[in-house]
Amino acid sequence: MSETWDAIVVGGSAAGLSAALLLGRALRRVLVVDEGQPRNRFADHMHGVLGWEGESPADLLRRGRADVSRYAVTICEGRAVSVNADDESVTVELADGTAVAGRALVVATGLTDQMPDLPGFAQRWGSTVLHCPYCHGWEVRGQRLGVLALSPMATHQAQLIRQWSDDLTLFTMGTDVDDALRARLASRGVKLVESPVVELLGEGTGLTGVRTEDGVVELDALFAGPTPKPNDDFLADLGLDRADTPMGDFIAIDEFGRTSHPLVYAVGNVINPALTVPMSIGAAAMTGGMVNMDLVTREFDAAGA
Ligand SMILES: Cc1cc2nc3c(=O)[nH]c(=O)nc-3n(C[C@H](O)[C@H](O)[C@H](O)COP(=O)(O)OP(=O)(O)OC[C@H]3O[C@@H](n4cnc5c(N)ncnc54)[C@H](O)[C@@H]3O)c2cc1C
């Protein structure tokens, strides 16, 4: 652990392991530091992942870890708490007090879905309270669906989810829905409930409906987009450039995952909450290749000098 790694990857899930795989196959010595809390850990099955349709997210990660372990990739359980970097190397401090150094850093720490303080919401997250129709819409197609507006983006989410069911209710939760939008939603039969939802109903992770301040609306599944908070606090000392996006404030990257620091890269949900598992794997594979290419360039520059 005292060596200087070619690359340190913080976050060992879909994105991090994919970047590590490319780097390992490029004969790079890689350290993956992972806390083991992937975003989709609440779901038993994942969908839209070619070759892994309906499989468990945990199985994908088990297989991914085995894949990278065939190369010079070391996986260490731990949490990165701070990072410092100069022009040559990056030092990552871990929660147990150890520090590891690398010639490049790939940040793949995902995000935290900040649940609303609504009774019954968190316990159903990933089973009957869903965030993404591409991931879980097929399983509830044609059923009584709801969209809980946790932000103005929910009116777009409602239009999207109408694709999966013609029995759809948008719970506005105080979101402004103007007359034009009201008419647009009504034109395809989307119902509007303005009375605030105060509780989700049903046994365990099952859902039978929601209670509003005015009564009960029966439902089979509820879609909602909790506020995404990127897991990037530990990078604060780097002062990386940030991008203000419709989905929040994220580390700014170029098309290859490079941040404003030349040795630091970021991939997956930590820079884009809309990336699914295969999108994260794909983007991180490209970034892993780019990290190697940048190391190659530095090595030729140094040899030439
Ligand atoms: C309920 C739910 C269900 C989903 N279902 C699907 C689906 O069916 N299909 C699909 O394609 N997508 C699905 N997704 C989206 C999927 O979770 C993401 O696309 C994917 O997890 C992104 O991968 P990632 O590697 O960027 O982040 P993550 O998978 O979240 O991994 C980040 C890793 O970094 C670790 N980490 C964080 N901070 C630190 C730190 N400081 N130090 C060390 N390690 C750290 C975390 O513990 C975690 O292991 C779902 C999401 C949710 C919320």
The ligand as an ORCA input file, in Angstrom:
! r2SCAN-3c Opt
* xyz 0 1
  C     -33.109      1.970     -6.492
  C     -32.267      2.040     -7.753
  C     -32.382      1.062     -8.716
  C     -31.621      1.139     -9.891
  N     -31.807      0.182    -10.839
  C     -31.089      0.252    -11.978
  C     -31.311     -0.722    -13.009
  O     -32.177     -1.597    -12.908
  N     -30.547     -0.635    -14.142
  C     -29.597      0.345    -14.287
  O     -28.929      0.345    -15.323
  N     -29.403      1.277    -13.338
  C     -30.108      1.253    -12.188
  N     -29.922      2.202    -11.219
  C     -28.882      3.231    -11.419
  C     -27.536      2.688    -10.907
  O     -27.589      2.571     -9.505
  C     -26.399      3.624    -11.307
  O     -26.399      3.791    -12.718
  C     -25.040      3.068    -10.929
  O     -25.035      2.674     -9.571
  C     -23.936      4.101    -11.171
  O     -22.701      3.511    -10.898
  P     -21.513      4.305    -10.190
  O     -20.364      3.368    -10.186
  O     -21.348      5.647    -10.818
  O     -21.997      4.606     -8.697
  P     -22.380      3.582     -7.530
  O     -22.868      2.306     -8.080
  O     -23.261      4.304     -6.593
  O     -20.990      3.284     -6.818
  C     -20.269      4.238     -6.093
  C     -19.348      3.480     -5.145
  O     -18.444      4.412     -4.535
  C     -18.416      4.175     -3.141
  N     -18.019      5.420     -2.456
  C     -18.727      6.567     -2.325
  N     -18.007      7.505     -1.664
  C     -16.824      6.898     -1.366
  C     -15.654      7.332     -0.694
  N     -15.533      8.585     -0.204
  N     -14.621      6.471     -0.563
  C     -14.705      5.203     -1.059
  N     -15.795      4.729     -1.713
  C     -16.838      5.576     -1.862
  C     -19.836      3.727     -2.806
  O     -19.885      3.085     -1.544
  C     -20.122      2.813     -4.002
  O     -19.634      1.507     -3.778
  C     -30.701      2.192    -10.068
  C     -30.597      3.191     -9.086
  C     -31.385      3.131     -7.958
  C     -31.299      4.233     -6.934
*
